[in-house]
Amino acid sequence: MIRALSMAEVARALEMETGTIRTYRKRGVLPDPDVMIGDVPGWMPETIDAWNANRPGRGRRRKDIAD
């Protein structure tokens, strides 16, 4: 059986608050859900793992000194 992660489960997996995940979704930072059940979004663990591995760290990126 394939099971998608809820927002709360994504938050737990990433050690974040559910509100942060909700904000990321509203701002378009989080990837689009893999599935919608009614109005409830769900993500495959692989989707969240790939997104988390490729997202930038905290804060703004530093400009190169040459810029």
DSSP file (Angstrom, degrees, kcal/mol; ACC not computed):
  #  RESIDUE AA STRUCTURE BP1 BP2  ACC     N-H-->O    O-->H-N    N-H-->O    O-->H-N    TCO  KAPPA ALPHA  PHI   PSI    X-CA   Y-CA   Z-CA
    1    1 A M              0   0    0      0, 0.0     2,-0.4     0, 0.0     0, 0.0   0.000 360.0 360.0 360.0 134.1    0.0    0.0    0.0
    2    2 A I        -     0   0    0     42,-0.0     2,-0.4     2,-0.0    42,-0.0  -0.773 360.0-168.7 -91.5 134.4    1.3    3.5   -0.9
    3    3 A R        -     0   0    0     -2,-0.4     2,-0.2    40,-0.0    40,-0.0  -0.987   9.3-147.9-130.8 127.3    0.8    6.1    1.8
    4    4 A A        -     0   0    0     -2,-0.4     2,-0.4    40,-0.1    40,-0.2  -0.578  23.5-114.1 -88.6 154.2    1.3    9.8    1.4
    5    5 A L  B     -A   43   0A   0     38,-3.8    38,-1.8    -2,-0.2     2,-0.1  -0.701  23.5-137.9 -89.2 137.8    2.5   12.1    4.2
    6    6 A S     >  -     0   0    0     -2,-0.4     4,-2.5    36,-0.2     5,-0.2  -0.306  33.8 -97.8 -80.0 173.6    0.2   14.7    5.7
    7    7 A M  H  > S+     0   0    0     34,-0.3     4,-2.5     1,-0.2     5,-0.2   0.904 126.9  50.9 -60.4 -41.1    1.4   18.2    6.5
    8    8 A A  H  > S+     0   0    0      1,-0.2     4,-2.3     2,-0.2    -1,-0.2   0.892 110.8  48.2 -64.3 -39.2    1.9   17.2   10.2
    9    9 A E  H  > S+     0   0    0      2,-0.2     4,-2.5     1,-0.2    -2,-0.2   0.877 110.6  50.9 -69.5 -37.4    3.9   14.1    9.1
   10   10 A V  H  X S+     0   0    0     -4,-2.5     4,-2.0     2,-0.2    -2,-0.2   0.932 110.3  50.5 -62.4 -45.1    6.1   16.2    6.8
   11   11 A A  H  X>S+     0   0    0     -4,-2.5     5,-2.8     1,-0.2     4,-0.6   0.923 111.7  47.1 -59.4 -45.7    6.7   18.6    9.7
   12   12 A R  H ><5S+     0   0    0     -4,-2.3     3,-0.9     1,-0.2    -1,-0.2   0.923 110.9  51.6 -62.0 -44.2    7.7   15.8   12.0
   13   13 A A  H 3<5S+     0   0    0     -4,-2.5    -1,-0.2     1,-0.3    -2,-0.2   0.843 117.1  39.3 -62.3 -34.1   10.0   14.2    9.4
   14   14 A L  H 3<5S-     0   0    0     -4,-2.0    -1,-0.3    -5,-0.2    -2,-0.2   0.397 110.5-120.4 -96.4   1.3   11.8   17.6    8.8
   15   15 A E  T <<5S+     0   0    0     -3,-0.9     2,-0.3    -4,-0.6    -3,-0.2   0.931  71.7 125.0  56.0  49.4   11.7   18.5   12.5
   16   16 A M      < -     0   0    0     -5,-2.8    -1,-0.2    -6,-0.1     2,-0.2  -0.799  67.5 -92.8-126.6 169.1    9.7   21.6   11.9
   17   17 A E    >>  -     0   0    0     -2,-0.3     4,-1.6     1,-0.1     3,-0.5  -0.576  30.8-123.2 -80.1 148.5    6.5   23.1   13.1
   18   18 A T  H 3> S+     0   0    0      1,-0.2     4,-2.5    -2,-0.2     5,-0.2   0.871 113.1  59.2 -59.4 -36.8    3.3   22.3   11.2
   19   19 A G  H 3> S+     0   0    0      1,-0.2     4,-2.4     2,-0.2    -1,-0.2   0.848 101.9  53.4 -61.2 -34.8    2.7   26.0   10.8
   20   20 A T  H <> S+     0   0    0     -3,-0.5     4,-2.8     2,-0.2    -1,-0.2   0.923 109.6  47.4 -65.5 -44.0    6.1   26.4    9.1
   21   21 A I  H  X S+     0   0    0     -4,-1.6     4,-2.3     2,-0.2    -2,-0.2   0.908 111.3  51.5 -63.3 -42.1    5.1   23.7    6.6
   22   22 A R  H  X S+     0   0    0     -4,-2.5     4,-2.3     2,-0.2    -2,-0.2   0.916 111.7  47.2 -60.6 -43.6    1.7   25.4    6.1
   23   23 A T  H  X S+     0   0    0     -4,-2.4     4,-2.3     2,-0.2     6,-0.2   0.917 109.6  53.0 -64.4 -44.3    3.5   28.7    5.4
   24   24 A Y  H  X>S+     0   0    0     -4,-2.8     5,-2.6     1,-0.2     6,-1.1   0.903 110.2  48.8 -56.9 -41.3    5.9   27.1    3.0
   25   25 A R  H ><5S+     0   0    0     -4,-2.3     3,-1.1     1,-0.2    -2,-0.2   0.937 110.6  49.2 -65.7 -45.9    3.0   25.6    1.1
   26   26 A K  H 3<5S+     0   0    0     -4,-2.3    -1,-0.2     1,-0.3    -2,-0.2   0.861 113.6  47.0 -60.7 -36.4    1.2   29.0    0.9
   27   27 A R  H 3<5S-     0   0    0     -4,-2.3    -1,-0.3    -5,-0.1    -2,-0.2   0.480 115.3-114.5 -86.0  -3.1    4.3   30.7   -0.3
   28   28 A G  T <<5S+     0   0    0     -3,-1.1    -3,-0.2    -4,-0.5    -4,-0.1   0.686  83.6 119.5  79.2  17.6    5.1   28.0   -2.9
   29   29 A V      < +     0   0    0     -5,-2.6    -4,-0.2    -6,-0.2    -5,-0.1   0.869  59.9  68.9 -81.0 -39.6    8.3   26.9   -1.2
   30   30 A L  S    S-     0   0    0     -6,-1.1    18,-0.0    -9,-0.2    -9,-0.0  -0.512  98.4-100.7 -77.3 145.7    7.1   23.3   -0.6
   31   31 A P        -     0   0    0      0, 0.0    -1,-0.1     0, 0.0     3,-0.1  -0.257  48.6 -86.6 -63.0 156.8    6.7   21.1   -3.7
   32   32 A D        -     0   0    0      1,-0.1    -7,-0.0    -4,-0.1     0, 0.0  -0.314  56.5 -93.4 -58.7 146.3    3.2   20.6   -5.0
   33   33 A P        -     0   0    0      0, 0.0    10,-0.2     0, 0.0    -1,-0.1  -0.289  21.8-141.0 -61.2 147.8    1.4   17.7   -3.3
   34   34 A D  S    S+     0   0    0      8,-1.7     2,-0.3     1,-0.2     9,-0.2   0.749  86.3  14.1 -77.4 -25.5    1.6   14.3   -5.0
   35   35 A V  E     -B   42   0B   0      7,-1.9     7,-2.2     2,-0.0     2,-0.5  -0.996  62.4-152.9-149.6 147.0   -2.0   13.6   -4.2
   36   36 A M  E     -B   41   0B   0     -2,-0.3     2,-0.7     5,-0.2     3,-0.1  -0.994   3.9-167.5-121.0 127.7   -5.1   15.6   -3.0
   37   37 A I  E >  S-B   40   0B   0      3,-2.8     3,-1.7    -2,-0.5     2,-0.5  -0.902  75.0 -49.6-112.9  99.7   -7.7   13.7   -1.0
   38   38 A G  T 3  S-     0   0    0     -2,-0.7     0, 0.0     1,-0.2     0, 0.0  -0.643 122.4 -27.4  67.7-121.4  -10.6   16.2   -1.0
   39   39 A D  T 3  S+     0   0    0     -2,-0.5    -1,-0.2    -3,-0.1    -3,-0.0   0.175 116.6 106.1-107.2  17.2   -8.8   19.4    0.1
   40   40 A V  E <   -B   37   0B   0     -3,-1.7    -3,-2.8   -34,-0.0     2,-0.1  -0.864  62.5-143.2-100.8 118.8   -6.1   17.6    2.1
   41   41 A P  E     -B   36   0B   0      0, 0.0     2,-0.3     0, 0.0   -34,-0.3  -0.461  16.0-170.2 -80.4 152.6   -2.7   17.5    0.4
   42   42 A G  E     -B   35   0B   0     -7,-2.2    -7,-1.9    -2,-0.1    -8,-1.7  -0.998   5.3-159.8-141.9 144.1   -0.3   14.5    0.6
   43   43 A W  B     -A    5   0A   0    -38,-1.8   -38,-3.8    -2,-0.3   -11,-0.0  -0.944  22.4-120.5-123.3 142.5    3.3   14.0   -0.4
   44   44 A M    >>  -     0   0    0     -2,-0.4     4,-1.8   -40,-0.2     3,-0.7  -0.568  28.9-120.7 -73.9 144.2    5.3   10.9   -1.1
   45   45 A P  H 3> S+     0   0    0      0, 0.0     4,-2.7     0, 0.0     5,-0.2   0.866 114.2  56.9 -54.2 -36.4    8.3   10.5    1.2
   46   46 A E  H 3> S+     0   0    0      1,-0.2     4,-2.4     2,-0.2     5,-0.2   0.866 103.8  53.0 -63.8 -36.5   10.6   10.5   -1.8
   47   47 A T  H <> S+     0   0    0     -3,-0.7     4,-2.2     2,-0.2    -1,-0.2   0.930 112.8  43.0 -63.8 -46.3    9.2   13.9   -2.9
   48   48 A I  H  X S+     0   0    0     -4,-1.8     4,-2.8     2,-0.2     5,-0.2   0.899 112.9  52.6 -68.5 -41.1    9.9   15.4    0.5
   49   49 A D  H  X S+     0   0    0     -4,-2.7     4,-2.1    -5,-0.2    -2,-0.2   0.924 112.0  45.7 -60.0 -44.8   13.3   13.8    0.8
   50   50 A A  H  X S+     0   0    0     -4,-2.4     4,-1.2     2,-0.2    -2,-0.2   0.916 114.2  48.2 -65.9 -43.2   14.4   15.1   -2.6
   51   51 A W  H  X S+     0   0    0     -4,-2.2     4,-0.9     1,-0.2     3,-0.5   0.933 112.6  48.4 -61.8 -46.4   13.1   18.6   -1.8
   52   52 A N  H  < S+     0   0    0     -4,-2.8     3,-0.4     1,-0.2    -1,-0.2   0.869 109.4  52.8 -64.2 -37.4   14.8   18.7    1.6
   53   53 A A  H  < S+     0   0    0     -4,-2.1    -1,-0.2    -5,-0.2    -2,-0.2   0.777 117.0  38.7 -68.4 -26.0   18.1   17.5    0.1
   54   54 A N  H  < S+     0   0    0     -4,-1.2    -1,-0.2    -3,-0.5    -2,-0.2   0.421  89.0 107.3-107.8   0.1   18.1   20.3   -2.5
   55   55 A R  S  < S-     0   0    0     -4,-0.9    -3,-0.0    -3,-0.4    -4,-0.0  -0.521  73.6-106.9 -82.3 149.8   16.7   23.2   -0.6
   56   56 A P        -     0   0    0      0, 0.0    -1,-0.1     0, 0.0     3,-0.1  -0.239  37.0-104.9 -68.9 161.9   19.0   26.1    0.4
   57   57 A G        -     0   0    0      1,-0.2     2,-0.0     3,-0.0     4,-0.0   0.002  55.2 -59.3 -73.2-173.6   20.1   26.6    4.0
   58   58 A R  S    S+     0   0    0      2,-0.0    -1,-0.2     3,-0.0     0, 0.0  -0.332  99.1  13.9 -70.0 150.8   18.8   29.2    6.4
   59   59 A G  S    S-     0   0    0     -3,-0.1     2,-0.2     2,-0.0     3,-0.0  -0.062 101.2 -40.9  79.9 179.8   19.2   32.9    5.5
   60   60 A R        -     0   0    0      1,-0.1     2,-0.2    -4,-0.0    -2,-0.0  -0.470  62.3-103.6 -81.2 151.9   20.0   34.7    2.3
   61   61 A R        -     0   0    0     -2,-0.2     2,-0.2     1,-0.1    -1,-0.1  -0.527  38.6-117.7 -70.9 139.7   22.7   33.4    0.0
   62   62 A R        -     0   0    0     -2,-0.2     2,-0.2     1,-0.1    -1,-0.1  -0.568  24.4-122.4 -77.4 141.9   25.9   35.4    0.2
   63   63 A K        -     0   0    0     -2,-0.2     2,-0.1     1,-0.1    -1,-0.1  -0.560  32.6-102.7 -77.3 148.0   27.0   37.3   -2.9
   64   64 A D    >   -     0   0    0     -2,-0.2     3,-1.4     1,-0.1    -1,-0.1  -0.429  27.6-120.4 -65.1 147.5   30.4   36.5   -4.2
   65   65 A I  T 3  S+     0   0    0      1,-0.3    -1,-0.1     2,-0.2    -2,-0.1   0.841 113.0  60.1 -59.0 -33.3   32.9   39.1   -3.4
   66   66 A A  T 3         0   0    0      1,-0.3    -1,-0.3     0, 0.0    -2,-0.0   0.706 360.0 360.0 -69.7 -19.8   33.5   39.6   -7.1
   67   67 A D    <         0   0    0     -3,-1.4    -1,-0.3     0, 0.0    -2,-0.2   0.491 360.0 360.0 -71.5 360.0   29.9   40.6   -7.7
